[in-house]
Amino acid sequence: MIGAVRREEIISALRRGTVPNAGLDALAVGLGGLVPALDAELDAVATGRAGFKAIRGEYGSGKTFFGRWLQERARAKGFATSEVQINETETPLHRLETVYRRLVERLGTSDMPGGAFRSIIDGWFFALEQDVLADGRTDAGDIAALLERTNELMEARLALISRSAPAFSAVLRAYRKALSEGNVQLADGLISWLAGQPNVAAGVKRAAGVKGDLDHFTATNFLMGLLTIMRDSGFAGLLLVLDEVETLQRMRADTREKGLNALRQWIDEIDAGRFPGLYLVITGTPAFYDGPQGVQRLAPLAQRLHVDFATDSQFDNPRAVQIRLQPFNHSALVEVGRRVRDIYAGGQPNEVRLRRLVDDAYVDTLATAVAGGLGGKVGVAPRLFLKKLVGDVLDRVDLYENFAPRQHYKLTLADTEMTVNERAASGANSIDDIELP
């Protein structure tokens, strides 16, 4: 049963034509065959290993949905999660400092879906205090003794981090000191620098004995430090989704080559055990994995990601390094439409009326019409179909007692509401469709 708040989050996102951030199990269609293998890999990462998965799917196959669904599943298993959209200007793949910054900005847990970085750090310090109090040698009311013992324990724990990320541990020490002294402004500045934010005041950095901003190598060490903090705080690990990696194909040649090499390095360092507790997932189109401007440009990367997809898809191996998502067919499109209708109607005063006027047959009719407006390409249709179902049909049935979709609603698809790929699908299907002046 989906609660009212979660229901509204799902419906609002679909109304805007975006992927919801939560409640995705209720919408997941056709992913059941992947669950056992993915759960097994997450469980392995929770033991201190690292994992990597490449997701392959055409536009409209639900790669972003899959990434959000997997994050939600991982958070339920005690993981922290984050999602980073790869693009040339803000987050090029070869500049880990920008990837790390976005990772931290989008960091979420089961208790805090976003912006959880500072709470994770503060939770670690709280856990240290609880460990000190647990041995019974320190009185909770003796603030000075508690602080001293906690600092001693912190130094012991930071010894592990200092070996890989000395600047990370130095800033943590300064942050802890600023908190104990009530220096909120300094603490805020230090946590910003720890999160990879640029333009932190020089005085803040001097307080921790560090200089400059994060670079690629420092960010690598900071990620290792963050993973150590997470393990020490009881998290199962970190699931990081790098979405839209296929944008590398459209970048300048030098940026593309650096990005592909960075991806190879990610995989090799994960295999070498450098990032214990990290499960890295990338998403891309078949053209990215197989085309001349993608993975195939770097032979070592192509070898690491190669999977034979010539066999019938029903025999795909979900344990492989690369797995493919099946595009939506008509039955899957109708099934997800029914689920959205049921989520929308559930618990509503107008539930009976909503189910009667937007019955299974009407959902099927609308799915057929939207796919038809997109040149019959069902795989491109889910976003627009669900947006129309919620915003044009279900909302109106709910708002107006005399609104009957079969009588009063006619589907329209405007270029301005479509993505590039949806517009391409809705274009001319044959030479006879092209208007001549």
Secondary structure, DSSP 8 states (H G I E B T S, - for coil): ---HHHHHHHHHHHHHTS--SS-GGGT--S-GGGHHHHHHHHHHHHTT--EEEEEE--TTS-HHHHHHHHHHHHHHTTEEEEEEE-BTTTB-TT-HHHHHHHHHHT-B-SS-SS--HHHHHHHHHHHHHHHHHHTSSS-TT-HHHHHHHHHHHHHHHHHHHHHH-HHHHHHHHHHHHHHHTT-HHHHHHHHHHHTT-S---HHHHHHHT--S---HHHHHHHHHHHHHHHHHTT--EEEEEEE-GGGGGGS-HHHHHHHHHHHHHHHHHHHTTSSTTEEEEEEE-HHHHHSTTTGGGSHHHHHHH-----S-GGG--TTSSEEE-----HHHHHHHHHHHHHHHHTT-TTHHHHHHHT-HHHHHHHHHHHHHHTTT-GGG-HHHHHHIIIIIIIHHHHH-TT--HHHH------GGGS-HHHHHHHS-SSGGGS---
